[in-house]
Amino acid sequence: MKSVVLKAKGSKGGAGPVLVDLPSPELGEGDLLVDLKACGICGTDIEKAKGQYTASAPVLGHEAVGIVAEVGDRVSAFKRGDRVFPHHHAPCGECALCLGQSQTMCADYRKSNLDPGGFSESFRVPQWNVERGAVLKLPDSISFELASLTEPLACCIRAMDRAGARSGGKALVVGAGPVGLANALVLRSRGFDVWLSDVNKLRVEFAKSLGLGRVFDASSEDVPGQVRSGGEGVDLAVIASGSPKAVSQGVRSVRKGGRVSLFGVPVEGSRFEQSLSDLYNSEISVIPSYGATEVETAEALKILEGDRLGLGRLITHRFGLGEFAQAMGVAERGEGCKVVVVP
């Protein structure tokens, strides 16, 4: 089977993603084998390809959806032909962190993954994930392409819940890429007035075309100054970028007592400089959010059924597995919005 995997540092030709032929993964008694139908490229895939990702082992492709091709001997909840979204990580559900609603901080959460990754014609879903409810069946009404947005949407839902963004207000989303726009759509559905900013002019124009709210070109505009003109700033800033400058922009844009949702993944070595006295005196809360659980995933599937938020508009490019290098290039350069790989 064809699969995109990461070559290690020191490999012939250098490190990075490469399309190879691999044998089909051996199936354990509690595992699933899934045939890929669609998998989105996440910003973390780009970081992994560059060797900049630090949160977990660098496996490419985690926004995958497909059809169950084989089931292990002990699997009873799934059968061949089921349309599924398998989450790549799963918490234990029993430790103090899980019981304290910090499931994505569970020591076991990041240990499991799709094998050999989501950018493969077929991949194995480990028994750990299957037994812990991390595999969800897709409603027939959701296309595979739209369903590939399940994981990023679930992450947005969890981040907004953690930030207390439930019942309206004013929000600035810093970063108008796929997850920035997805966060903006979630906020709009919860009654927020939304502003967005980005330094990429293509993304600024695309965000404007969606009609979500005012969009700032941060390469030429003083975003905090614009946001604060005639007011105290926004209630919430969502940082949908790993750039320290984006975090600073968000902190300087929120009102006293405001919140900053740290959503974008910082690359290795990133440092954020901010006056602690300013944070303290203004009671600004910085709230990181990592990943999602089956709870947010189930909510994401309900939202995607019928696409009532219009998330399908975010998918602008589609590539085959054999075009993976081209797909990564488009995603990395920000030439479109969401890039999806299909077999």
Buried (B, 14 or more C-beta within 10 A) or exposed (E): BBBBBBBEEEEEEEBBBBBEEEEBBEBBEBBBBBBBBBBBBBBBBBBBBBBBBBBBEBBBBBBBBBBBBBBBEEBEEBEEEBBBBBBBBBBBBEBEBBEEEBBBBBEBBBBBBBBBBBBBBBBBBBBBBBBBBBBBEBEEEBBBBBBBBBBBBBBBBBBBBBBBBEEEBBBBBBBBBBBBBBBBBBBBEBEBBBBBBBBBEBBBEBBBEBEBBBBBBBEEEEBBEBBBEEEEBBBBBBBBBBBBEBBBBBBBBBBEEBBBBBBBBBBEEEEBEBEEEEBEEBEBBBBBBBBBBBBBBBBBBEBBBEBEBBBEBBBBBBBEBEBBBEBBBBBBEBBBBBBBBBB
